[in-house]
Amino acid sequence: MNIKKEKLNNLRKILSEMASVLIAYSGGVDSTFLLKVAREELGDKVTAVTVKSEIHHLSEITNTKMMAQKFKVNHLFMDIDILSNKEFINNLPERCYICKKEIFSRIKEIAKEFNLNFVADGSNCDDLDDYRPGMKAVRKLKIRSPLQEALLTKDDIRLLSKEMDLPTWDKPSNSCLATRIPYGNEITLEKLKKIEKAEGFFHDLGIEQVRVRCHNKLAKIEVREEDMLFLMEEDLRKKINAKLRKLGFIYITLDLQGYRSGSMNEELNEKAED
C-alpha cells in the first residue's frame, strides 16, 4: 500500500472513531475533501457549518452550498459580525487568533446544540510551516484537525481529491479578505469590498490565483508567474488600471515575486531575523 492510501485509511479510522462531527466548511480543497470522506464514514452523523462574514468572498458561500447539496450533507450557515470586534479590526499579528477564537467558540456551541461529539477543521500538515496564529485558537478550543492527525499534506489531498473526482482538486488556495491588508492597517468594510471587487474582476479575466493586497491607496497584485505577461498586455493593462482606479486605488502595482501564500507574513519574518 502506498503512503498516500495509508494516510487516507488513517483518516477514515480517525473519523470513524469520532462517531459524529461538525465540520467547519469553507468550500476549499481541504475542507471539501474532509467533508466528502466524513460523509462516507459517518453518514448522517456529519454536519457542515459555513461562516458568513464580510471577510469572505460571497462566491465561496455559493460554492459551499452546492457541494454540501451534492454530498447530501446537512449544511448550516453561521453569520458573524467580526468587524464589530475592535481587537480584530486593529489588525495586529494576532488577528487570525482573535477571529478563529470567536468563530470556533460559536461553532462549538452549535455542535453542543446538535449533540455532535467534535468540531473539526480542514487544516493539513503543510499549515504547520507558516505563521498561523489561528491554529493556536484551534488547539486551545480543542478543535480536531483530522487531516493533520492523518499526516495528510496539501499535495496528498489534491491527488486524492482528483482520484475521487472532486471538482475542487485543482482549486486555487484562498483565504479571508483580511489577509490582504498589512498588519497594523485598520480593517474596514470599505477596504474589504474594494479587495473583493478587484479580485472578482481578475477572476472574470480568467486569472484564478490572485491576491490584491491593499496598502491603503496602493493595490499590489500577486498572480502566478505564468499570468504576469498576460497582465502586461497594453490593452489589458489599461483596463486593469481603469477598473482599480474606479474602485478607489490610486497606485496599481504588479508584485514581481508573484503569488505566494502568506506573503504578508514576510515582514514579520524579517523583523524576527533583525
N, C-alpha and C positions, 0 to 999 in steps of 0.2 A: 504493500500500500504506500502511495506517495505521501509526502509530508502534508501537502495541501488537503488531501482527503482525510488524513488522520486528524487534522485540526477541525475539519468540518464535523467529523464524528464526535470529537470532544465538545464542540459547540452544541450539538444535538443532545448529548448527555447532560451538559450543564443546564440547558433549557428544560429538559425533561424533569430533572431534579428540582427545578424551581416550582414546578407544578402549575403556577399561574403568574402572569406578569403584565404590567402596564408599561408599554414601550413609548419613550419619547420619540416621536416620529417626525423627522424634518423633510422626508422625501428624497434625501441624498442617497448616494451609493451604499453607505454603510447601514443606515437605519432601515433602508428598504430590504436589503439582504437579510438583516436581523429579523425583520418583521415576517418575511417570507418563510424562513426556517422555523421561527417560533410558531407560526400558524400551522406548519406541517407537524410539529412536535406536540403542540398543546391544544390545537383545535380552537374551541370557543373559550378556552381559558387564557387567551391573549387578547388584550385591548390596546389600541394605539391612541395616543393623545398628541395633538399638534398645537403648538403655541402660535397664537395670532398677535402680532405686535407691529408697531411702526418700524422696528429694526429688521423686519423680514420682508423679502420680496413677495408681493402679492401672488405672483405666478407660482411660487413654491407652494402656497396654500392650496391652489387648484390642483397641482400635481399630487399632493398627498391624498387628497380626496379621491382622485381617480385610482391610485394604486391600492388604497385601502378597500375600495369597492371591488377591484379586480381580485384581491386576496380574500374577499368576503370576511373582512375583519371589522369588528365593532370599532368605530372611529369617533373620538371626541375632539372638540376644539376648545382651547382654553385661551380666553382673552386676558392680556396682561398689559397694564399701562406702565411700562418700565421707565418712561420719560418723567413720571412723577417722582421717581427715586432720585433725590438730589446727589447722592453718592455716585450713582451711575452716570448722570449727565456731566459730572465734573471730569469724567474720563481719565482717571488715574490708571496706572498699570494694572491695578486690581479690578478694573471694570468688569471683566468677564466673571470673576469670582462673585461679585455683587449680583450680577444678572442671573447666573446659574443658581445661586443660593435662593433667590426669590422664586425663580421658575420651578426648581425641583422641590422646594418646600411645598408649593401649591400642588404639584403633581403627586407628591406623597399623600397629601390629604385626599386626592381623588382616588388613589389606589386603595386607601383605607375604606373609603365610602363604597367602593365596588368589591371589597373583600378580596383583593388581589395580593398575593404574597410579597411580590417585589416590584420595584421600579427599575427599568433598565434603559441605558442609553446606547448609542452606536459608536462609542469611542473604540478605536482599534489600536494595535500596538505601536504604529507609527506616530500616534498622537503624543506618545511619551517623550518624543525627541524635540518638541518645540516648547516654547514658553506658553503654557496654557493654565493660567491661574484658575480657570473654571473647573479644572479637574480636582482641585483642592476642595471645592464645594461639593462636587460629586462624591468624593471619598468621605467627607465629613458627614454628609447626609445618608451614607450607606447605600448609595445608588449602585446597582450592579452594572458592570460593563462586560457582558458575555463574550464579545469579540476579542477583547483584551485577555480575558481569562482563558480563552481558547488559543491565544497567541497568534491570532489572525492579523496579517498586515493588510495595508490598502491594496497591494498587488494581488494577494490571495483572494481578497473579497471581490475585486474586479473580475478575476479569472473565473471564480466560482459562480459569480452572477451571470457571466457570459454563458457558462455551461447550463445554467438554469433558465436561459432565455429571458433574463430580466432586462427591460429596456434601459435601466439605469446603469448598466455595467460600464459604459464609457461616458457617463455623465460628468461634466466638469465639476471640480470641487467648488463648494460655495461656503459662505459664512455670513454672519449677520452684517447688516449695513454699517453698524457702528465701527466695525474693524477698518473701515475706510478713512476714519478720522483720527489724526495723530493724537497720541496721549497728551493730555493737558489742554487740548482744544475742546471747548464745550460741545456736547452733543445736542443738537436741536432738531426739531421736526423738519424745519426748512432744509437743513443740510441733508438729512436722510432722504427726503423727497427728491432733491436735486440728484443725489447719487443714484437712486433707484431709476429715475427717468433717463439719466445719462447711460447707465449700464443697459437698460432696456433698449435704448437706441442702438447700441453696439450689437446687442443680441439680434436685433432686426436686420442688421447688416450681415449677419451670418458669423459674427465673432462670438463663439461660445464661451471661451475662457477669457474673462476681462475683469479688471478691477479699476474703478475710477476713484482714486484716492483724493479726498477733499481737504486741501490745505487752504482753508478759507476761500479766497477768490481764485486760487490756483487749482486746476484739475491735473492730476498726474495719472496718465493712462498706462496701465500694465496689461500687455497681451503676450501671447506666446510668440517666440521669435519668428515663426513662420507666418504670422499675421502682420508683422511690422511693415514689410514692404507694401502690402495691400493698403494699409492705412496711410502710407506716404504718397499714394497716387494723388495728383494735384486736385482733380475734381472732388475726390472723396475728402481730402484734407480740408478743402473749403467748406464742404458740407458739415464735417465734424466741428469745425471752428464755429460755424454759424449756429449749429444746434446747441453746443455747450455754452456759448455766449448768451444765447436766448434763455438758458436755464439759470444764468447768473454768474457763470465763471468768466473772469477777465483774461486769465492766463491759462493756456492749454498746452500741456507738455506730454511727450511720449517718453516713458522710462526705458532707457536703452538696455537696462538689465533684463527687461521682460518680466512677465508674470512669475511671481514666486509666492508661495503660501507663507503668510506671517511676515511679510516684508516690513510691516510697521513695528515689528519687534527688533529690527536690526539696530535701531538707535539704542535700545536697552542693552543689547549685547556689547555695543561699543563703549557705553558708559561703564559696564561691568569690567571690560578689559582695561579701561583707564584706571 
